[in-house]
Amino acid sequence: MIRIAILLGGIGLGIVCAAVAPVASETVRSAAARMPGLGWLAPERPASNTPHGSYDNESDGEKNAIKLTAEQIEAAAITIAEARDGALRPRLRVPGTITPSADRVARVAVKLLGTVAELRKRLGDEVAVGEVVAVIDSREVSDAKSEYLSTRSTNELEQTLFARAKMLWEGKAASENDYLRARARAEEARIKMESARQKLVALGLPEAEIAALPDQPAASLRRHELRSPIAGRVAERRVDLGALVGREGQENELYVIADLSEVWADLAVAPADLAKIREGQEIALAAGPTGERTAGRVIFVSPVLDKDTRSARVVAALANATARWHPGIFVTAEIPLALQPSAIVVPKTAMQSIKGEAVVFVRTADGFEKRAVRTGREDDASIEILAGLAAGERIAVANTFTLKAEFGKADAEQEH
């Protein structure tokens, strides 16, 4: 009976409120609606006017989805590919400097006392193998040439006398003692001539020039021609015309010739990375100022650390036929390391960062789903996915910034 009385009292109060205060505030109507049997007094709520139906639902799945037709995806040039296993190829980057190849640098030096009579090449000139680059006036070379010519004449005479003595001895017209003495004198003359010839060779005269000495005028005996041992360019000229050279304490080198068709990259590698590099390995090099790239090959890995920098020296050779890689240029070497297999590898172009979170965009029947992922190792082009994505799922791998912009727009609309 008590419950019936309360119900009837509530109905009566509701009728009074509706009749006496039709313009009562929503607060009063809401309070009355909470009484038993008066729910019909609750104020009406306006319909939602959210602009994007894809985001009406407050579930996480709807928040992370965006609807796009196949035509819209194609128009946005969004490329789709399957996530799959692969291998990363990390690169070690180390600094270095371009230097001339030590195998292609030659020094034109004198081995006797003399005066510079001619300098036929200037700094930067091209030089061929065996080309005369300078001429020295030297008494020492004059004496050596004269000695050779004298011993050569003596040797020719003694060889002729020996041949005659041999013929007479064989014909029983001369004694054996005469024959033996002639043979000894001929051998002695030959040894002296050969000794004089070797002295000229030691002074730097080529065999062709020595052979032509008997036909040369006497005035040319004091002139000593210096020739380039390699082809290249004059990198340094260290003397002037008329300079005295060859004496102790004076300059011996006249020119430095460098062949820059191949140069070296002198690299500094940390001890911890030294085991990752091997001789014969192909590497990439990028020039510091211009970013120009080329390929090289490791030819030397030092087993000894530099006592000052505590780094190891690694040398790579690179072709330089166009002479674009000048010694002294700073470079960065990219040394490929061993392949690292991974269960899921995606292109870096598939990755975007939204609110500090790494995400990919997974293809769905209606468009794309934004998926947060956990990343691992990476190389220049790819990145490893550790969690959040399964092999075989189709994701956007190109022009993903378009999808990022769409999600950013939707988040902004939701905030308002």
C-alpha positions as CSV (number, residue, x, y, z in Angstrom):
1,M,0.0,0.0,0.0
2,I,2.8,2.4,0.8
3,R,4.5,1.9,-2.7
4,I,1.2,2.6,-4.4
5,A,0.8,5.7,-2.4
6,I,4.3,6.9,-3.4
7,L,3.5,6.1,-7.1
8,L,0.3,8.1,-7.0
9,G,2.0,11.0,-5.3
10,G,4.7,11.1,-8.0
11,I,2.2,11.1,-10.7
12,G,0.3,13.9,-9.1
13,L,3.4,16.0,-8.7
14,G,4.3,15.4,-12.3
15,I,0.9,16.6,-13.5
16,V,1.2,19.7,-11.4
17,C,4.7,20.5,-12.7
18,A,3.6,20.0,-16.3
19,A,0.5,22.2,-15.9
20,V,1.9,25.0,-13.7
21,A,5.5,25.3,-15.1
22,P,5.6,24.4,-18.8
23,V,8.8,26.4,-19.2
24,A,10.6,24.8,-16.2
25,S,14.3,24.5,-16.7
26,E,16.0,21.3,-17.9
27,T,17.5,20.9,-14.5
28,V,14.2,20.7,-12.8
29,R,12.8,18.4,-15.5
30,S,15.8,16.2,-15.2
31,A,15.4,15.9,-11.5
32,A,11.7,15.1,-11.9
33,A,12.5,12.5,-14.5
34,R,14.6,10.6,-12.0
35,M,11.5,9.9,-9.9
36,P,9.6,6.6,-10.5
37,G,7.4,6.7,-13.5
38,L,8.5,10.2,-14.7
39,G,11.3,9.3,-17.2
40,W,9.2,10.8,-20.0
41,L,10.0,14.3,-18.6
42,A,13.8,14.0,-19.5
43,P,14.9,16.7,-22.0
44,E,15.5,15.7,-25.6
45,R,19.2,15.5,-26.8
46,P,20.1,17.0,-30.2
47,A,21.2,14.7,-33.0
48,S,25.0,14.3,-33.6
49,N,26.5,16.3,-36.5
50,T,29.9,14.7,-36.6
51,P,31.2,15.2,-40.2
52,H,33.0,11.9,-40.9
53,G,31.0,8.8,-40.4
54,S,34.3,6.7,-40.1
55,Y,35.0,8.4,-36.8
56,D,31.6,8.4,-35.2
57,N,32.2,5.3,-33.3
58,E,34.4,5.8,-30.3
59,S,36.0,2.3,-30.6
60,D,39.8,2.2,-31.3
61,G,39.2,0.4,-34.6
62,E,37.0,3.2,-35.9
63,K,39.5,5.9,-34.7
64,N,42.3,4.2,-36.6
65,A,40.5,3.7,-39.9
66,I,40.0,5.8,-42.9
67,K,37.7,5.1,-45.9
68,L,39.2,5.3,-49.3
69,T,38.0,3.8,-52.6
70,A,40.3,2.1,-55.0
71,E,40.0,5.1,-57.3
72,Q,41.1,7.5,-54.6
73,I,44.1,5.3,-53.7
74,E,45.2,5.2,-57.3
75,A,44.7,8.9,-57.7
76,A,46.9,9.5,-54.6
77,A,49.6,7.2,-56.1
78,I,49.7,5.1,-52.9
79,T,51.6,1.9,-53.6
80,I,50.6,-1.2,-51.7
81,A,52.8,-4.3,-50.9
82,E,52.9,-7.3,-48.6
83,A,54.9,-7.2,-45.4
84,R,57.4,-10.1,-45.6
85,D,60.7,-11.4,-44.3
86,G,64.0,-10.1,-45.7
87,A,67.5,-9.1,-44.8
88,L,68.9,-5.8,-43.7
89,R,72.3,-4.5,-45.1
90,P,73.6,-2.1,-42.5
91,R,76.5,0.2,-43.5
92,L,79.4,1.5,-41.4
93,R,80.2,5.1,-42.1
94,V,83.7,6.4,-41.4
95,P,85.6,9.6,-42.3
96,G,88.6,9.8,-44.6
97,T,90.8,11.8,-46.9
98,I,91.8,11.4,-50.6
99,T,95.5,10.9,-51.0
100,P,97.7,10.0,-54.0
101,S,98.3,6.3,-54.5
102,A,101.7,5.5,-53.0
103,D,102.2,3.0,-55.8
104,R,101.8,5.8,-58.4
105,V,104.1,8.5,-57.1
106,A,107.7,8.9,-58.3
107,R,110.6,11.3,-57.5
108,V,113.0,12.5,-60.1
109,A,116.3,12.8,-58.2
110,V,120.0,13.2,-59.0
111,K,122.7,10.8,-57.8
112,L,125.7,13.0,-58.4
113,L,126.9,16.5,-57.8
114,G,126.0,19.0,-60.5
115,T,124.2,22.2,-61.6
116,V,120.6,22.4,-63.0
117,A,121.1,23.4,-66.6
118,E,117.5,22.8,-67.9
119,L,114.1,22.4,-66.3
120,R,111.8,21.2,-69.1
121,K,108.6,20.7,-67.1
122,R,106.5,23.1,-65.1
123,L,104.2,22.4,-62.2
124,G,101.1,20.5,-63.5
125,D,102.6,19.5,-66.8
126,E,101.8,16.0,-68.2
127,V,104.8,13.7,-68.3
128,A,105.3,10.4,-70.3
129,V,107.3,7.4,-69.1
130,G,111.0,8.0,-69.9
131,E,110.6,11.6,-70.9
132,V,113.5,14.0,-70.2
133,V,112.3,16.4,-67.5
134,A,115.6,18.1,-66.6
135,V,119.3,18.3,-67.6
136,I,122.2,18.5,-65.1
137,D,125.7,19.8,-65.9
138,S,128.1,17.6,-63.9
139,R,131.9,17.0,-63.9
140,E,131.2,13.7,-62.1
141,V,129.1,12.4,-64.9
142,S,131.7,13.7,-67.5
143,D,134.4,11.7,-65.7
144,A,132.3,8.6,-65.5
145,K,131.4,8.8,-69.2
146,S,135.1,9.4,-70.2
147,E,136.2,6.4,-68.1
148,Y,133.6,4.2,-69.8
149,L,134.7,5.3,-73.3
150,S,138.4,4.7,-72.4
151,T,137.8,1.2,-71.0
152,R,135.5,0.4,-73.9
153,S,138.3,1.2,-76.4
154,T,140.8,-0.7,-74.4
155,N,138.5,-3.7,-74.2
156,E,138.0,-3.7,-78.0
157,L,141.7,-3.7,-78.6
158,E,142.4,-6.4,-76.1
159,Q,139.6,-8.6,-77.5
160,T,141.2,-8.2,-81.0
161,L,144.6,-9.1,-79.7
162,F,143.3,-12.1,-77.9
163,A,141.5,-13.3,-81.0
164,R,144.7,-13.1,-82.9
165,A,146.8,-14.8,-80.2
166,K,144.3,-17.6,-80.1
167,M,144.5,-18.1,-83.9
168,L,148.3,-18.2,-83.8
169,W,148.4,-20.6,-80.9
170,E,146.0,-22.9,-82.6
171,G,148.1,-22.7,-85.7
172,K,151.3,-23.5,-83.7
173,A,152.7,-20.1,-84.6
174,A,152.7,-18.8,-81.0
175,S,153.5,-20.3,-77.6
176,E,150.8,-21.2,-75.1
177,N,152.1,-18.5,-72.7
178,D,151.5,-15.8,-75.2
179,Y,148.0,-17.1,-75.7
180,L,147.3,-17.2,-71.9
181,R,148.7,-13.7,-71.4
182,A,146.5,-12.3,-74.2
183,R,143.5,-14.0,-72.7
184,A,144.1,-12.6,-69.3
185,R,144.6,-9.0,-70.6
186,A,141.3,-9.4,-72.6
187,E,139.4,-10.5,-69.6
188,E,140.8,-7.7,-67.4
189,A,139.8,-5.1,-70.1
190,R,136.3,-6.5,-70.2
191,I,135.9,-6.3,-66.5
192,K,137.1,-2.7,-66.4
193,M,134.7,-1.7,-69.1
194,E,131.8,-3.5,-67.4
195,S,132.6,-1.7,-64.1
196,A,132.6,1.6,-65.9
197,R,129.3,0.8,-67.5
198,Q,127.7,-0.2,-64.2
199,K,128.8,3.2,-62.7
200,L,126.9,5.0,-65.5
201,V,123.9,2.8,-64.8
202,A,124.1,3.6,-61.1
203,L,124.1,7.3,-62.0
204,G,120.9,6.9,-63.8
205,L,121.9,6.6,-67.5
206,P,119.7,4.2,-69.5
207,E,121.2,1.5,-71.6
208,A,120.3,3.2,-74.9
209,E,122.1,6.3,-73.9
210,I,125.2,4.4,-72.8
211,A,125.3,2.5,-76.1
212,A,125.1,5.9,-78.0
213,L,128.0,7.5,-76.1
214,P,130.7,6.7,-78.7
215,D,128.8,8.8,-81.2
216,Q,128.1,11.8,-79.0
217,P,130.2,15.0,-79.2
218,A,132.7,15.6,-76.4
219,A,130.8,18.7,-75.2
220,S,127.8,16.7,-74.3
221,L,129.7,14.4,-71.9
222,R,129.1,16.7,-69.0
223,R,125.3,16.8,-69.6
224,H,123.1,14.3,-67.6
225,E,119.5,13.9,-68.6
226,L,117.0,13.1,-65.9
227,R,113.9,11.1,-67.0
228,S,110.5,10.4,-65.5
229,P,110.1,6.8,-64.3
230,I,106.3,6.9,-64.6
231,A,103.6,8.7,-66.6
232,G,101.7,11.4,-64.7
233,R,101.7,15.0,-63.8
234,V,104.3,17.2,-62.1
235,A,103.0,17.5,-58.6
236,E,106.0,19.4,-57.2
237,R,109.1,21.2,-58.6
238,R,111.7,21.6,-55.9
239,V,114.6,23.4,-57.5
240,D,115.3,26.4,-59.7
241,L,117.4,26.8,-62.8
242,G,121.1,27.0,-61.9
243,A,120.7,25.4,-58.5
244,L,123.5,23.2,-57.2
245,V,122.2,19.7,-56.4
246,G,123.5,16.4,-55.2
247,R,125.9,17.6,-52.4
248,E,125.2,16.6,-48.8
249,G,122.8,19.1,-47.3
250,Q,121.4,20.2,-50.7
251,E,118.4,19.2,-52.6
252,N,118.5,15.8,-54.4
253,E,114.9,15.7,-55.7
254,L,114.0,17.9,-58.6
255,Y,110.4,16.8,-59.3
256,V,107.6,14.7,-57.8
257,I,105.5,13.0,-60.5
258,A,102.1,11.7,-59.5
259,D,99.8,9.5,-61.5
260,L,96.3,10.4,-60.3
261,S,94.4,8.0,-62.5
262,E,94.0,6.0,-59.3
263,V,93.9,7.5,-55.8
264,W,93.5,6.3,-52.3
265,A,91.0,7.0,-49.6
266,D,92.8,7.0,-46.3
267,L,90.1,6.1,-43.7
268,A,90.1,6.1,-39.9
269,V,88.2,3.2,-38.3
270,A,87.4,2.6,-34.6
271,P,88.9,-0.5,-33.1
272,A,85.5,-2.0,-32.4
273,D,84.6,-1.9,-36.1
274,L,87.9,-3.2,-37.4
275,A,86.8,-6.8,-37.4
276,K,83.9,-6.0,-39.7
277,I,86.2,-4.9,-42.6
278,R,88.2,-7.1,-44.8
279,E,90.7,-6.5,-47.7
280,G,89.1,-6.8,-51.1
281,Q,85.7,-5.5,-49.8
282,E,83.8,-3.1,-52.1
283,I,82.8,0.2,-50.5
284,A,81.0,3.5,-51.4
285,L,82.6,6.9,-51.0
286,A,80.9,10.3,-50.9
287,A,82.7,13.6,-51.2
288,G,82.2,16.0,-48.3
289,P,81.7,19.3,-50.2
290,T,79.7,18.1,-53.2
291,G,78.2,14.7,-52.2
292,E,79.5,13.1,-55.3
293,R,79.7,9.3,-55.0
294,T,82.0,6.6,-56.3
295,A,83.0,3.0,-55.6
296,G,86.2,1.8,-54.1
297,R,87.9,-1.3,-52.9
298,V,89.7,-1.9,-49.6
299,I,93.4,-2.8,-50.2
300,F,94.8,-2.5,-46.7
301,V,93.6,-2.9,-43.1
302,S,96.2,-1.9,-40.6
303,P,96.8,-4.3,-37.7
304,V,98.2,-1.4,-35.7
305,L,96.3,1.5,-34.0
306,D,97.4,5.1,-34.3
307,K,99.0,6.0,-31.0
308,D,97.4,9.5,-31.0
309,T,93.8,8.9,-32.4
310,R,93.5,5.3,-31.2
311,S,91.9,4.4,-34.6
312,A,93.0,2.0,-37.3
313,R,94.1,3.0,-40.8
314,V,92.1,1.5,-43.6
315,V,93.1,2.2,-47.3
316,A,90.7,1.9,-50.2
317,A,91.7,2.4,-53.9
318,L,89.4,4.1,-56.3
319,A,89.6,4.9,-60.1
320,N,90.1,8.5,-60.9
321,A,90.3,8.6,-64.7
322,T,88.5,11.9,-64.9
323,A,90.7,13.5,-62.2
324,R,87.6,14.6,-60.2
325,W,88.9,13.2,-56.9
326,H,91.6,15.5,-55.8
327,P,94.0,14.6,-53.0
328,G,93.0,16.4,-49.9
329,I,89.3,16.1,-50.3
330,F,87.4,14.9,-47.2
331,V,85.2,11.9,-47.8
332,T,82.8,9.6,-46.0
333,A,83.1,5.9,-46.7
334,E,80.1,3.6,-46.4
335,I,81.2,0.1,-45.8
336,P,78.5,-2.6,-46.2
337,L,78.4,-5.1,-43.3
338,A,77.1,-8.7,-43.2
339,L,73.4,-9.3,-44.1
340,Q,71.1,-9.5,-41.0
341,P,68.0,-11.7,-41.6
342,S,64.6,-10.5,-40.2
343,A,61.1,-11.9,-39.9
344,I,59.4,-8.8,-41.2
345,V,61.1,-6.0,-43.1
346,V,59.3,-3.0,-44.7
347,P,60.6,0.0,-46.7
348,K,61.3,3.1,-44.8
349,T,58.8,4.9,-47.0
350,A,56.1,2.8,-45.4
351,M,56.8,4.3,-42.0
352,Q,55.3,7.5,-40.5
353,S,55.3,9.1,-37.1
354,I,52.0,10.2,-35.6
355,K,52.1,11.8,-32.2
356,G,55.5,10.4,-31.6
357,E,54.4,6.9,-32.5
358,A,55.7,4.8,-35.3
359,V,52.9,3.6,-37.5
360,V,52.2,1.8,-40.8
361,F,48.9,1.9,-42.8
362,V,47.4,-1.5,-43.3
363,R,45.0,-2.0,-46.3
364,T,41.5,-2.9,-45.4
365,A,38.3,-3.6,-47.4
366,D,37.2,0.0,-46.9
367,G,40.5,1.8,-47.1
368,F,43.4,1.8,-44.5
369,E,43.9,1.2,-40.8
370,K,46.5,3.0,-38.9
371,R,48.6,0.5,-37.0
372,A,51.2,1.3,-34.3
373,V,54.3,-0.9,-34.6
374,R,57.6,-1.5,-32.7
375,T,60.7,-1.2,-34.9
376,G,64.1,-2.7,-34.6
377,R,67.2,-2.6,-36.8
378,E,67.4,-0.7,-40.0
379,D,69.6,0.0,-43.0
380,D,69.5,2.8,-45.6
381,A,66.3,1.6,-47.3
382,S,64.5,-0.8,-44.9
383,I,63.5,-1.2,-41.3
384,E,62.7,-4.2,-39.2
385,I,59.2,-4.6,-37.6
386,L,59.3,-6.4,-34.2
387,A,55.6,-6.1,-33.2
388,G,52.3,-4.8,-34.5
389,L,52.4,-6.2,-38.0
390,A,52.1,-9.8,-39.4
391,A,53.8,-11.3,-42.4
392,G,51.5,-11.2,-45.4
393,E,49.5,-8.1,-44.4
394,R,49.2,-5.5,-47.2
395,I,50.5,-2.1,-46.3
396,A,51.0,1.3,-48.0
397,V,54.7,1.6,-49.0
398,A,54.7,4.8,-51.0
399,N,53.1,8.3,-50.6
400,T,52.1,7.4,-47.1
401,F,52.4,11.1,-46.1
402,T,49.0,11.5,-47.8
403,L,47.5,9.0,-45.4
404,K,49.2,10.7,-42.5
405,A,47.7,14.0,-43.5
406,E,44.2,12.5,-43.7
407,F,44.5,11.1,-40.1
408,G,45.8,14.4,-38.9
409,K,42.8,16.2,-40.4
410,A,40.4,13.8,-38.8
411,D,42.0,14.2,-35.4
412,A,41.8,17.9,-35.7
413,E,38.1,17.7,-36.6
414,Q,37.4,15.4,-33.6
415,E,39.1,17.9,-31.2
416,H,36.6,20.6,-32.3
